[in-house]
């Protein structure tokens, strides 16, 4: 507290002089004031460049007056990381605050530091990559996601867009829980200082169940012409699955042969057969299995191999038959058991090589001589375009319909006698009767022209090599 004290009497001149002297003496001990230093007119520092991990930023100090000597200090989240004019942002700087301090130095001036506003360091962008899924979308199968090389890669499989446990490897074995669902995968690559790179891929279809058992088919039945083969698929699970069949002959698919059974025809003699089955069911992956090949098919058993009479319906069944022996064959269709009585003869014919007969249900007996056994005709044949030897040909089966010609004839040899003729006979059915006769003709020299009509039976003798021309 200041207290004002009032004066008691006017001081004398001697007292004033003494006071002045004393004041001067005290004045000698009081120091003079220091000279005041000058101040800078500072610049406005700034950071030049992209503030992104991996980039180099540069200090711009701005304009200072007077021009000083400048020093720099870079700090990340308050920790000094550099003192050069430039600084390269490191991976660990991502997401932190970057500050630049600029300090001015000059004699006669107090140092002055000016700082920039904090700037957040952005994460760098990785090079993009893609992923893809390979494998079959079937329970129990392994699907694989393509992943980039290197560390920091993670995988997450999704079921209908939702992540689940146990699906974090590039290879994934499909489970029963996946059946009926659409699978996808997310592949992430993480690198310090970089934004995560992410690639996704989705399955081509929903996951299918797998068959509990899809057996390899086996083939049952005699392997010979005239019998039927059956594809056996015992043990299929689920049992209500559909089964599709495709039969093969010597490795070639047979058109239209798509049932569980395959009737073997005469043309199948010597061939080997197999079957391919395909199992299918809604929600299940189709499975295809192939059987082993059969042995070569045997010929259809012959009937009536010996010469003599055969009772129709007992010894031989009605139908069309052929024989293939080289010797002369003669046959009779009879209403009574005596071929020498014309009244019993319903039809007769014969010839060399291939010979046909149609035994009718109304016939009582047939008689054969020199024929060597008969094979049931089933309408299958080679459908050739050449008649190279004497015999009877089923048109549309043994040969193709059309016009056949030969330049020269060979003639017919009967019991040592040569007849220089070409004889042809066509029948609607091989009955050996006038009712079945369609056409016949004789050539005594070439060239020869013979018409072969589909469905007919054409017998040629002594005509040489007949070739189809149209």
C-alpha positions as CSV (number, residue, x, y, z in Angstrom):
1,X,0.0,0.0,0.0
2,X,1.3,3.4,-0.9
3,X,1.1,5.9,1.7
4,X,1.3,9.5,0.9
5,X,3.1,11.4,3.3
6,X,2.5,15.2,3.5
7,X,5.6,17.6,3.9
8,X,6.1,19.6,7.7
9,X,8.1,22.7,6.6
10,X,9.8,24.0,3.4
11,X,13.3,22.5,3.0
12,X,16.3,24.8,3.1
13,X,18.6,25.4,0.2
14,X,21.3,23.3,1.8
15,X,18.9,20.4,2.1
16,X,17.8,20.7,-1.6
17,X,21.4,20.6,-2.7
18,X,22.2,17.6,-0.6
19,X,19.2,15.8,-2.0
20,X,20.2,16.5,-5.6
21,X,23.7,15.2,-4.9
22,X,22.3,12.1,-3.3
23,X,20.0,11.5,-6.2
24,X,23.0,11.8,-8.6
25,X,24.9,9.2,-6.6
26,X,22.0,6.8,-6.7
27,X,21.7,7.4,-10.4
28,X,25.2,6.1,-11.0
29,X,24.2,2.7,-9.8
30,X,21.0,2.3,-12.0
31,X,21.8,0.4,-15.4
32,X,20.7,1.9,-18.7
33,X,17.9,0.0,-20.6
34,X,19.0,-2.6,-23.3
35,X,18.6,-1.9,-27.0
36,X,15.3,-3.6,-28.3
37,X,15.9,-6.4,-31.1
38,X,14.1,-6.2,-34.5
39,X,11.2,-8.6,-35.4
40,X,10.7,-10.7,-38.6
41,X,7.9,-10.2,-41.0
42,X,7.3,-14.0,-41.4
43,X,6.3,-16.0,-44.4
44,X,3.4,-18.4,-44.7
45,X,4.9,-21.9,-44.9
46,X,3.1,-24.6,-46.8
47,X,3.6,-28.3,-47.8
48,X,4.0,-28.9,-51.6
49,X,3.1,-32.2,-53.1
50,X,0.5,-35.1,-52.5
51,X,0.4,-36.0,-48.9
52,X,0.1,-39.7,-49.6
53,X,2.2,-42.6,-48.4
54,X,5.2,-43.1,-50.7
55,X,5.1,-39.6,-52.1
56,X,7.8,-36.9,-51.4
57,X,6.6,-33.6,-50.0
58,X,8.6,-30.4,-50.1
59,X,8.6,-27.4,-47.7
60,X,7.7,-24.0,-49.1
61,X,8.7,-21.4,-46.5
62,X,6.9,-18.5,-48.0
63,X,8.5,-15.0,-48.2
64,X,10.3,-13.7,-45.0
65,X,11.4,-10.1,-44.4
66,X,14.3,-9.7,-44.0
67,X,15.5,-12.8,-45.6
68,X,16.7,-15.2,-42.9
69,X,18.4,-18.5,-42.7
70,X,15.7,-21.2,-42.5
71,X,15.6,-24.6,-40.9
72,X,12.9,-27.2,-41.2
73,X,11.3,-29.8,-39.0
74,X,8.8,-32.4,-40.2
75,X,6.7,-34.2,-37.5
76,X,4.2,-36.9,-37.7
77,X,1.7,-37.0,-34.8
78,X,4.1,-34.7,-32.9
79,X,7.2,-36.9,-33.4
80,X,10.0,-35.3,-35.5
81,X,10.7,-37.5,-38.5
82,X,12.8,-35.2,-40.8
83,X,14.8,-32.0,-41.0
84,X,15.4,-31.7,-44.7
85,X,13.5,-29.4,-47.0
86,X,11.8,-32.6,-48.4
87,X,10.4,-35.6,-46.8
88,X,9.2,-38.9,-48.2
89,X,6.1,-40.2,-46.5
90,X,6.6,-43.7,-45.0
91,X,4.1,-46.6,-44.7
92,X,3.7,-45.9,-41.0
93,X,2.7,-42.3,-41.6
94,X,-0.6,-43.3,-43.2
95,X,-3.6,-41.8,-41.3
96,X,-1.4,-39.6,-39.1
97,X,-1.1,-35.8,-38.9
98,X,1.8,-34.2,-40.7
99,X,3.1,-30.8,-39.6
100,X,5.9,-28.7,-41.1
101,X,7.8,-26.2,-38.8
102,X,9.9,-23.5,-40.4
103,X,12.3,-21.6,-38.2
104,X,14.0,-18.3,-39.2
105,X,17.5,-17.3,-37.9
106,X,19.3,-13.9,-38.4
107,X,21.7,-11.9,-36.3
108,X,20.0,-9.2,-34.3
109,X,16.7,-11.0,-34.6
110,X,15.0,-13.4,-32.3
111,X,14.5,-16.9,-33.9
112,X,10.9,-17.3,-35.1
113,X,9.1,-20.6,-35.8
114,X,6.0,-20.8,-37.9
115,X,4.0,-24.1,-38.4
116,X,1.6,-25.3,-41.0
117,X,-1.8,-26.6,-40.1
118,X,-1.8,-30.4,-39.6
119,X,-2.5,-32.4,-42.7
120,X,-3.7,-36.1,-42.5
121,X,-1.4,-38.4,-44.5
122,X,-3.5,-40.4,-47.0
123,X,-3.0,-44.1,-47.6
124,X,-1.5,-45.0,-51.0
125,X,-3.5,-47.0,-53.6
126,X,-2.4,-50.5,-54.5
127,X,-2.1,-52.0,-57.9
128,X,-5.4,-53.7,-58.6
129,X,-5.7,-57.5,-59.1
130,X,-8.5,-59.9,-60.0
131,X,-9.6,-63.3,-58.8
132,X,-11.5,-66.2,-60.3
133,X,-12.9,-69.4,-59.1
134,X,-12.1,-72.8,-60.6
135,X,-13.7,-76.2,-59.9
136,X,-17.0,-78.0,-60.0
137,X,-19.9,-76.7,-57.9
138,X,-20.7,-80.0,-56.4
139,X,-20.8,-81.1,-52.7
140,X,-17.5,-82.8,-51.9
141,X,-15.6,-81.1,-54.8
142,X,-12.8,-78.5,-54.2
143,X,-13.1,-75.0,-55.6
144,X,-10.1,-72.7,-55.7
145,X,-9.8,-68.9,-55.7
146,X,-6.9,-67.3,-57.5
147,X,-4.9,-65.2,-55.1
148,X,-2.0,-62.8,-55.7
149,X,1.5,-63.7,-54.6
150,X,3.1,-62.3,-51.4
151,X,2.1,-61.7,-47.8
152,X,-0.9,-59.9,-46.4
153,X,-3.4,-61.8,-48.5
154,X,-6.6,-63.0,-46.8
155,X,-9.5,-65.0,-48.3
156,X,-13.1,-65.2,-47.2
157,X,-15.7,-67.5,-48.8
158,X,-19.4,-66.4,-48.7
159,X,-22.6,-68.4,-48.9
160,X,-25.3,-66.3,-50.5
161,X,-23.3,-63.2,-49.6
162,X,-22.7,-64.1,-46.0
163,X,-19.3,-65.0,-44.5
164,X,-19.0,-68.3,-42.5
165,X,-16.4,-69.9,-40.4
166,X,-14.0,-72.4,-42.0
167,X,-13.9,-70.6,-45.4
168,X,-10.7,-68.7,-45.2
169,X,-8.3,-70.6,-47.5
170,X,-7.9,-70.3,-51.2
171,X,-9.0,-73.9,-51.6
172,X,-12.4,-74.8,-50.2
173,X,-14.2,-78.2,-50.1
174,X,-17.9,-77.7,-50.7
175,X,-20.1,-79.0,-47.9
176,X,-23.6,-80.3,-47.7
177,X,-24.6,-76.9,-46.1
178,X,-23.6,-75.3,-49.4
179,X,-26.0,-77.3,-51.6
180,X,-28.6,-75.0,-53.2
181,X,-26.6,-71.8,-52.4
182,X,-24.6,-69.5,-54.5
183,X,-21.0,-69.2,-53.3
184,X,-18.6,-66.3,-53.8
185,X,-15.2,-65.3,-52.5
186,X,-13.5,-62.1,-51.3
187,X,-9.7,-61.8,-51.6
188,X,-8.1,-59.0,-49.8
189,X,-4.4,-57.8,-50.0
190,X,-3.2,-55.6,-47.1
191,X,0.0,-53.7,-47.3
192,X,1.1,-51.2,-44.6
193,X,0.5,-47.6,-45.8
194,X,-1.9,-48.7,-48.6
195,X,-5.6,-48.9,-49.0
196,X,-6.6,-52.6,-49.0
197,X,-7.0,-54.0,-52.5
198,X,-10.1,-56.2,-52.8
199,X,-11.2,-58.6,-55.6
200,X,-14.3,-60.7,-55.6
201,X,-15.7,-63.5,-57.7
202,X,-19.0,-65.4,-57.8
203,X,-19.7,-69.0,-58.6
204,X,-21.2,-69.8,-62.0
205,X,-24.2,-71.6,-60.4
206,X,-25.6,-72.8,-57.1
207,X,-24.0,-75.7,-55.5
208,X,-25.3,-79.1,-56.4
209,X,-25.6,-82.2,-54.3
210,X,-23.5,-85.3,-55.1
211,X,-25.0,-88.7,-55.7
212,X,-24.6,-91.1,-52.8
213,X,-23.8,-93.8,-55.3
214,X,-23.6,-93.6,-59.1
215,X,-22.7,-97.2,-60.2
216,X,-20.8,-98.1,-63.3
217,X,-23.3,-100.0,-65.4
218,X,-22.9,-103.6,-66.3
219,X,-24.5,-105.4,-69.3
220,X,-26.6,-108.5,-68.9
221,X,-27.9,-110.9,-71.5
222,X,-26.5,-113.3,-74.2
223,X,-24.2,-111.4,-76.6
224,X,-25.6,-112.8,-79.9
225,X,-27.9,-111.7,-82.6
226,X,-31.5,-112.2,-81.8
227,X,-31.0,-111.7,-78.1
228,X,-31.4,-108.5,-76.0
229,X,-28.8,-106.8,-73.8
230,X,-29.8,-105.0,-70.7
231,X,-28.0,-102.2,-68.8
232,X,-27.9,-102.9,-65.1
233,X,-27.5,-99.9,-62.7
234,X,-28.2,-101.5,-59.3
235,X,-27.2,-99.5,-56.2
236,X,-28.1,-96.0,-57.5
237,X,-28.6,-93.5,-54.7
238,X,-30.9,-91.7,-54.5
239,X,-32.9,-94.4,-56.2
240,X,-35.5,-92.1,-57.8
241,X,-32.8,-90.4,-59.9
242,X,-33.4,-90.4,-63.7
243,X,-31.2,-92.6,-65.8
244,X,-30.5,-91.9,-69.5
245,X,-28.9,-94.5,-71.7
246,X,-26.8,-94.4,-74.9
247,X,-25.7,-97.6,-76.5
248,X,-22.5,-97.9,-78.5
249,X,-21.4,-100.4,-81.2
250,X,-17.6,-100.7,-81.5
251,X,-17.3,-97.3,-79.9
252,X,-19.8,-95.5,-82.1
253,X,-23.0,-94.2,-80.7
254,X,-26.1,-96.0,-82.1
255,X,-28.8,-93.4,-83.1
256,X,-32.0,-93.9,-81.3
257,X,-30.7,-96.6,-79.0
258,X,-31.4,-94.8,-75.7
259,X,-33.4,-97.3,-73.6
260,X,-32.2,-99.7,-70.9
261,X,-32.3,-102.6,-73.4
262,X,-30.7,-103.2,-76.8
263,X,-32.0,-105.9,-79.1
264,X,-29.1,-107.3,-81.1
265,X,-29.7,-107.8,-84.9
266,X,-28.1,-109.9,-87.5
267,X,-26.0,-106.9,-88.6
268,X,-24.5,-106.8,-85.0
269,X,-22.7,-110.1,-85.4
270,X,-19.0,-109.7,-84.6
271,X,-19.5,-106.3,-83.0
272,X,-18.8,-105.3,-79.4
273,X,-21.2,-103.2,-77.3
274,X,-21.1,-100.8,-74.4
275,X,-23.5,-98.4,-72.7
276,X,-23.1,-95.0,-71.2
277,X,-25.5,-94.0,-68.5
278,X,-26.2,-90.5,-67.2
279,X,-27.8,-90.1,-63.7
280,X,-29.7,-86.9,-63.1
281,X,-31.9,-85.4,-60.4
282,X,-33.0,-81.9,-59.7
283,X,-30.5,-80.2,-57.3
284,X,-27.9,-82.9,-58.0
285,X,-24.8,-82.9,-60.3
286,X,-25.3,-85.2,-63.2
287,X,-22.9,-88.2,-63.3
288,X,-22.0,-90.1,-66.5
289,X,-20.6,-93.7,-66.2
290,X,-19.5,-96.1,-69.0
291,X,-19.7,-99.8,-69.0
292,X,-17.0,-102.1,-70.3
293,X,-17.4,-103.5,-73.8
294,X,-19.0,-106.9,-74.4
295,X,-17.3,-109.7,-76.2
296,X,-18.0,-109.9,-80.0
297,X,-21.6,-110.8,-80.6
298,X,-22.2,-114.3,-81.9
299,X,-24.4,-115.0,-84.9
300,X,-28.1,-115.8,-84.4
301,X,-28.6,-119.6,-84.0
302,X,-29.6,-121.3,-87.2
303,X,-32.6,-123.5,-87.6
304,X,-33.5,-126.5,-89.9
305,X,-29.8,-127.3,-90.7
306,X,-30.4,-130.8,-92.1
307,X,-32.2,-131.8,-95.3
308,X,-35.8,-132.9,-95.0
309,X,-39.3,-131.9,-93.9
310,X,-40.0,-129.5,-91.0
311,X,-43.4,-128.9,-89.5
312,X,-44.4,-125.3,-89.4
313,X,-45.1,-124.0,-86.0
314,X,-43.3,-126.9,-84.4
315,X,-40.0,-127.5,-86.1
316,X,-39.8,-124.0,-87.6
317,X,-41.7,-120.9,-86.8
318,X,-43.4,-118.6,-89.3
319,X,-41.2,-115.8,-90.6
320,X,-38.6,-114.8,-93.1
321,X,-35.3,-116.7,-93.2
322,X,-32.1,-116.6,-95.2
323,X,-29.2,-118.9,-95.7
324,X,-25.6,-118.1,-96.8
325,X,-24.0,-121.3,-98.0
326,X,-22.3,-121.5,-101.4
327,X,-23.8,-124.7,-102.6
328,X,-27.1,-125.0,-104.4
329,X,-30.1,-124.7,-102.0
330,X,-33.6,-125.8,-102.9
331,X,-36.8,-125.2,-100.7
332,X,-40.5,-126.0,-100.9
333,X,-43.5,-124.5,-99.0
334,X,-46.1,-127.2,-98.7
335,X,-49.6,-127.9,-97.6
336,X,-48.9,-131.6,-97.3
337,X,-45.8,-133.6,-96.5
338,X,-44.8,-134.5,-100.1
339,X,-42.9,-132.1,-102.2
340,X,-43.3,-134.3,-105.2
341,X,-47.1,-133.8,-105.3
342,X,-47.8,-130.6,-107.1
343,X,-51.1,-130.2,-105.2
344,X,-49.2,-129.7,-102.0
345,X,-46.7,-127.2,-103.4
346,X,-47.4,-123.6,-102.3
347,X,-44.1,-122.2,-103.6
348,X,-40.6,-123.2,-104.3
349,X,-37.3,-121.7,-105.2
350,X,-33.6,-122.0,-104.6
351,X,-30.2,-120.8,-105.7
352,X,-26.6,-120.2,-104.7
353,X,-25.1,-118.1,-101.9
354,X,-27.8,-116.0,-100.1
355,X,-31.2,-117.5,-100.5
356,X,-34.5,-116.3,-98.8
357,X,-37.7,-118.0,-97.9
358,X,-40.8,-116.7,-96.1
359,X,-42.6,-119.3,-94.1
360,X,-46.2,-118.4,-93.7
361,X,-48.3,-119.4,-90.7
362,X,-50.7,-121.0,-93.2
363,X,-48.0,-123.3,-94.5
364,X,-48.0,-126.8,-93.1
365,X,-44.6,-128.1,-94.0
366,X,-41.4,-126.9,-95.6
367,X,-38.7,-129.0,-97.2
368,X,-35.0,-128.1,-97.5
369,X,-32.2,-129.7,-99.5
370,X,-28.6,-128.5,-99.5
371,X,-29.4,-125.3,-97.6
372,X,-27.3,-126.0,-94.5
373,X,-29.4,-124.1,-91.9
374,X,-31.5,-120.9,-91.9
375,X,-31.1,-117.6,-90.0
376,X,-34.1,-115.5,-89.0
377,X,-34.2,-112.3,-91.1
378,X,-34.7,-109.1,-89.0
379,X,-34.5,-106.4,-91.7
380,X,-30.9,-105.4,-91.1
381,X,-28.1,-105.6,-93.5
382,X,-25.1,-103.9,-95.1
383,X,-27.0,-101.8,-97.7
384,X,-24.3,-102.2,-100.3
385,X,-24.2,-100.6,-103.7
386,X,-22.8,-103.7,-105.5
387,X,-24.2,-107.2,-106.2
388,X,-20.9,-109.1,-106.6
389,X,-22.2,-112.7,-106.7
390,X,-25.3,-114.7,-107.6
391,X,-27.9,-114.8,-104.9
392,X,-31.0,-113.1,-103.5
393,X,-30.8,-109.6,-102.1
394,X,-33.3,-107.9,-99.8
395,X,-33.6,-104.4,-101.4
396,X,-33.2,-101.7,-98.8
397,X,-31.4,-104.1,-96.5
398,X,-28.7,-106.0,-98.3
399,X,-28.5,-103.5,-101.1
400,X,-29.7,-100.0,-101.7
401,X,-32.6,-99.4,-104.0
402,X,-31.8,-98.0,-107.5
403,X,-30.6,-99.0,-110.9
404,X,-27.7,-101.5,-111.3
405,X,-25.7,-102.3,-114.4
406,X,-23.0,-104.7,-115.5
407,X,-21.0,-104.6,-118.8
408,X,-20.7,-108.3,-119.2
409,X,-22.5,-111.4,-118.0
410,X,-20.9,-114.5,-116.5
411,X,-23.6,-117.1,-117.2
412,X,-24.9,-119.9,-115.1
413,X,-23.2,-123.3,-114.5
414,X,-25.6,-126.2,-113.6
415,X,-24.4,-129.7,-113.2
416,X,-21.4,-129.1,-115.5
417,X,-23.5,-127.4,-118.1
418,X,-22.8,-123.7,-118.8
419,X,-25.8,-121.5,-119.8
420,X,-24.6,-118.1,-121.0
421,X,-27.6,-116.3,-119.6
422,X,-28.2,-113.6,-117.0
423,X,-31.4,-114.3,-115.1
424,X,-33.1,-111.9,-112.6
425,X,-36.3,-112.4,-110.7
426,X,-37.9,-109.9,-108.2
427,X,-40.6,-110.8,-105.7
428,X,-42.6,-108.8,-103.2
429,X,-41.9,-111.5,-100.7
430,X,-39.7,-114.6,-101.0
431,X,-42.6,-117.0,-101.4
432,X,-41.6,-118.7,-104.6
433,X,-45.1,-118.3,-106.0
434,X,-46.7,-116.5,-108.9
435,X,-48.6,-114.2,-106.5
436,X,-45.4,-112.8,-105.2
437,X,-43.6,-112.4,-108.6
438,X,-43.0,-108.8,-109.7
439,X,-40.6,-109.0,-112.5
440,X,-38.1,-111.3,-114.3
441,X,-35.9,-111.1,-117.2
442,X,-33.1,-112.8,-119.2
443,X,-30.0,-111.3,-120.8
444,X,-27.8,-113.4,-123.2
445,X,-25.1,-110.7,-123.3
446,X,-24.2,-107.5,-121.7
447,X,-24.7,-104.7,-120.9
448,X,-27.3,-105.6,-118.2
449,X,-29.6,-103.2,-116.4
450,X,-31.7,-104.3,-113.4
451,X,-34.1,-102.2,-111.3
452,X,-34.0,-102.8,-107.5
453,X,-37.1,-101.5,-105.7
454,X,-37.2,-101.0,-102.0
455,X,-38.9,-103.8,-100.1
456,X,-38.6,-106.4,-102.8
457,X,-36.3,-109.4,-102.9
458,X,-34.1,-109.5,-106.1
459,X,-32.5,-112.7,-107.2
460,X,-29.7,-112.6,-109.9
461,X,-27.9,-115.4,-111.5
462,X,-25.1,-115.2,-114.1
463,X,-25.3,-111.4,-114.4
464,X,-21.7,-110.6,-113.3
465,X,-20.9,-107.7,-111.1
466,X,-23.9,-105.4,-110.9
467,X,-23.1,-101.8,-109.7
468,X,-25.6,-99.2,-108.6
469,X,-25.6,-96.2,-111.0
470,X,-28.6,-94.3,-109.8
